[in-house]
Amino acid sequence: MTRWIVTGLAALVLVGTSVASAEPPSTPSGPPATPATSSPSAYDSLSPGNKRIATALFDAQKTSTTGTPTLTLDQIAGERRSGKSWGDVFQAMKSQGLIQAETLGQVLGRYDRARHSRS
C-alpha cells in the first residue's frame, strides 16, 4: 500500500513541476487581427431615406460659386451620424455658403424633380 502512495505522490510531483516549468503561451505582438471586411463608410451605413437627403444636400452644393471646398457624401453623412439633425446640417452648409436654397425642403424638392426627370 505504501508503494502505491509513494508512486502516486511521485506522479503528482512530476505533473506539478512540468506544469510549473511550462512556458506561458506566447502573446502576439502588435494589434489584434481585424476582420478582412472594413467597416462601412458613414454614407453607406445610412438608411435609404437618409441617403436621399445626404445626396440631395451633396448635389445642391455643386452650384456653389463661392470657391469654398464642398463636402463629400461621407462628410455630410458623418455630420448626421454625429447627432445633428438634417436641418442643422443644412443650416451649417448654408452658413458656409455651400448651399443657395432657402430651406431643406427646397433642396429635396429640386433633387426629386431632377431625379424624376432623368428617369
Secondary structure by P-SEA (a helix, b strand, c coil): caaaaaaaaaaaaaaaaaaaaccccccccccccccccccccccccccaaaaaaaaaaaaaacccccccccccaaaaaaaaaacccaaaaaaaaaaacccccccaaaaaaaaaaaaaaac
